[in-house]
Amino acid sequence: MKGEGRESLIRTAFQCLQLVVTDFLPTMPCTCLQIVVDVAGSFGLQNQELNISLTSIGLLWNISDYFYQRGDTIEQELNREEAALEKQAREKGVALNRPFHPAPPFDCLWLCLYAKLGELCVDPRPAVRKSAGQTLFSTISAHGTLLQPSTWHTVVWKVLFHLLDCVRDSSTTADKEKIESGGGNILIHHSRDTAEKQWAETWVLTLAGVARIFNTRRYLLQSLGDFFRAWEVLLDHIQSAALSKNNEVSLAALKSFQEILQIVTPARDAERSPDALTAMGVPALGDPAQACGPGRPVPRSDSLAERLGRYEGAEHQQAPPSGAADELEDSALWWSAWNTCQPFLTALVQIFPALYQHIKANFSMEDLDKLGVILQGAVSVPISSDASPFILPSYTEAVLTSLQEAVLTALDVLQKAICVGPENMQVMYPAIFDQLLLFVEFSCKPPQFGKLETKHVTNAKYSQAEWVALNYVPFAERSLEVVVDLYQKTACHKAVISESVLQNIVKALRIPLGLKYACPLESTWKLAVSSLLRVLSVGLPVARQHAASGKFDAMWPELAGAFEDFLFPKSTSPDSLSIQEFQKNESVDVEVVQLISTEILPFASFIPKDFVGKIMAMLNRGSIHSQSSSFTEAELDVRLREEFSKVCFETLLQFSFSNKASTPQEGYISRMALSVLLKRSQDVLLRYVEDERLSGRCPLPRQQVTEIVFVLKAISTLMDSLRKTQPENVDGNTWAQVIALYPTLVECITCSSSEVSHALKEALGPFKDFMQPPAMKVLNGES
């Protein structure tokens, strides 16, 4: 028959089938329903006219609706017919032969329908495959409840897994040649312009459909007896798809993995076992005693989670081991998915919270270390310049990517589980801190990813390295906020104390504190110092309480370094900083000194002597202006941090003249602090006298005048403090140094500056309170 005649005959025949399905199904003997399914399926498979194939799939959906609506009637009639056929077979001494026997006849009808749709799901035409796949999974979802539980075994193994096998095989062998058009005037999108890409879409649809069935019918499938074996097969399919060269397939695989991990253990099973996988018949990880099935002494060792973890960890190695051809091949497959790395990795990390609910009972420190490698590797993957406009709203907005949010969510799930878990889980706290502190360092030093070359971001003034730094700042800052909140809750835990968590926090904060104005964003150092203050308010009492144990010995030098790095940074404030902004920043420095005054110095007897000595030296350094780069006349007084210097000096005096010194150490530190302060004051005064003598009629630099004025004010304050202090609190050496200042002050009276003269007058005045006639010698009873 010629082509045109054949097409005409097919159209006419199909119209007849449509009429039968539409009007005559209720009058048809139920034994003929399977024939109707076969005929409708055959019209779907014909390749003469695409529209007829697509319409026939719609007919199969209508037929399934009829089966559902008339289920009781159809089932009764089929059961009667089945009984008659079995009687005939027994009389003839032969076995009853029909498809899907021994399933009940009504279930067999459904299985025939599913099988026919399954054939259409692997049709050479993409449109047919897509329509058939959607219909198959919709039918199973809508009408699957009619099947007997035992029939579901056939659905899983003979329909769903068979379909997955066929789709995977066709996808991996599909032609990669580009298809120029779809026939006629139909244009094909570039994402579907090869047979391989079209089969990829089918693979995605099929895998998602099967995963959804495993989730929605989870309790039913768990009762079939071989659920763990089915679970393994499904994981194998997900693993194959996850390592596919096609990005769409690999991403869909992880989403499907996430879908099946939404399985929740029934309450009654949860009461018997805290491990959800155990309740489902899956043996506990690492527990060989709970073998599942003959010949299976231990659970599978090449599960998807382990494979993913191994590939992720491999990225941190400098070079693969020699002869590891398999690893190289697998690594190449893995790298092929990196083109869309952000959604891929986001989906991977988002899986963890759901997975953790099933394995938390046996989740160990080793598992946590492996997770840390994966999380750090994931957030270290750079975003390509082509993808960046779609992942980040702009180069300056402080927002987190979906991947970064997912990483922090994973750690949040862990810390909450540790908090409510048994005491032996709390040894994991330090590892959580370590992971978060690694992220905190990204604020100033973005992570490197292998040896990837950096590229300039298109149409942006930043190089990629600078742009990545901006991207990582909000992530690092959010991580720091989590660190502070977590430490405030866990500062007293044994593991947090013994593993030097406070020291590690201070060490991590030293980087942004030391950079200060050189940080990529100003918000970073401000958050760092406020975080330090919050952490110390909780941590210092704990450190003092455990001073004798030696567990905080290494923390004190780190803290002294952090204070010094921040209070005396190498980077100067930018010229663009307004006076108001400078004063606001100075108030932060003052806040740090106030913490020293209230939380450190009053407890000197519980703190190492060297540390307190460094604090005294810092306060002394801050108490006297240093000659810095020049400013305008109007800005000089403000930009020399006069308020900060004043607080340093007052704190130094307050501690130096404290009458609460209860140990020799405190007395020694007091004398040392005052001695250094007085010597420095003497040096500044002498330098000023000499410089003014050499300058002749030329005025001295403004900053030097400001410095000498401040020193004179400091001396006035010192003299006032001495007058109010009990004499026994001041040792003889201090008095000697104070008196030695007087001749130097007298040398300054020739100064030409009115400001200096006024301050000098205030400094000399208090000396009168300490002047007294010399003691009269008594000789032979006479004065």
Buried (B, 14 or more C-beta within 10 A) or exposed (E): EEEEEEBEEBEEBBEEBBEBBEEEBEEEEBBEBBEBBEBBBBBBBBEBBEEBBBBBBBBBBBBBEBBBEBBEEBBEBBBEBBEEBEEEEEEEEEEEEEEBEEBBBBBBBBBBBBBBBBBBBBBEBBBBBBBBBBBBBBBBBEBBEBBEEEBBBBBBBBBBBBBBEBBBEBBBEBEEEEBEEBEEEEEBEEEBBBBBBBBBBBBBBBBBBBBBBBBBBBEBBBEBEBBBBBBBBBBBBBBBBBBBBBBBBBBBBBBBBBBBBEBBBBEEBEEEBEBBBBBBBBBBBEEEEEEBEEEBEBBBEEBBBEBBBBBBBBBEEEEEEEEEEEBEEBBEBBEBBBEBBBBBBBBBBBBBBBBBBBBBBBBEEEBBBBBBBBBBBBBBBBBBBEBBBEBBEEBEEEEBBBBBBBBBBBBBBBBEBBEEBEEEBBBBBBBBBBBBBBBBBBBBBBBEBEEEEBEBBEEBEBEBBBBBBBBBBBBBBBBBBBBBEBBEBBBEBEBBBEBBBBBBBBBBBBBBBBBBBBBBBBBBBBBBBBBBBBBBBBBBBBBBEBBEEEBBBEBBBBBBBBBBBBBBBEEEBEEEBEEEEBEEBBEBBBEBBEBBBEBBBEBBBBBBBEBBBBBBBBBBBBBBBEEEEEBEEEEBBBBBBBBBBBBBBBBBBEBBBBEEBEEEBBBBBBBBBBBBBBEBBBEBBEBBBEEBEEEEEEEBBBBBBBBBBBBBBBBBBBBBBBEEBEEEBBEEEBEEBBEEBBEBBEBBEEBEBEEBBEBBEBBBEBBEEEEEEEEEEEEEEEE
